[in-house]
Amino acid sequence: MADGLNRILGDSPGRVIVKLLVVSIVVGFIMSVLGFTPYDLIYGVRDFVVDLWRSGFAALGRVGDYLLIGAAVVIPAFIIIRLFSYRR
């Protein structure tokens, strides 16, 4: 069992815990110095996704506008062409 756990973690559980603690302290210190909090990261990711969502639908709205403008010309032209070819 211990050999399988060592293989999953990459080292003994005690050493992995110590490494994670040291890295957590270093990263926490750096984030504190730079003025970041975990909430800033979470809200930043959330805002990124929301902005991407909104701009994506705005792009789809523009595509819809292009579709309507094009359809205003293409569909009547198609109907006229079909009517003239129907009489043949």
N, C-alpha and C positions, 0 to 999 in steps of 0.2 A: 504494500500500500504506500509506504513512504517513498519507494523508488518511483512509482507512478506520479505521486504528487511532486516530487523533485523534477520529473520530466515535464510536467505541465507548467510549473512555475519557473523552471530554468535554473533553480538553485534550491538550497534548503529553505524551508518556510521562514526560519528565523532570520536568515540573511536577506531574504526578499523583503520582509517587514522592515528591517533596519534600512535597507536601500530606499524603500518607499518613503519612510519617515524623513530621511535626509533630503531626498529630492523634494518632498512636500514642503519642508522648511525653507529650502533655497528658493523654490518657485513662489511660495507665499511671501517671502521677504522681497523678492524682486517685484512682485505684483503690488505690494504695499508701497514700495518706493515710487513706483510709476503711477500709483493712484488708482489701480484697477481693483475691482472686487469681482467675485464670482457672478454677482447679479449683473454687473456691467457686461460680462461676456454673454450671459444668458439673454439679456435684453438686446444686445447687439445682434446676436444670431436671430432672435425673434423679429427684430426690426428689419433685418436683411431679407428674411423670408416674406414678411408682409409687403415690403417695398417691391420685391420681385413679383409677388402675386398681383399687386395692383398694376404695376407696369406691364405685366404679361397680359392682363385683361384689357389694358388700354391699347396694347398692340393689337389684340384681337378685335377691339372696337374699331380701330383704323382699318383693319382688313375687312371688317363688315361694311364699313363705309365704301371702301373700294369695290366690294362686291355689289352693293346696291347701285353705285354709279355706273359700273360696267353693265349690270343687268338691265338698267334703264335703256341702254342702247342695244345690247345683244339680243334680248328676248323679243322685242318688236321686230328687229331685223330677221331673226330666226323664223318668226311667225309669217312674215311677209314672204320670205324665201320658200317656206313650206307651202304657202298658199299658191304661189306661182308654179311650183313644181308639181302640185297636186293636179292642176288642170291639164297637164300633159298626158 
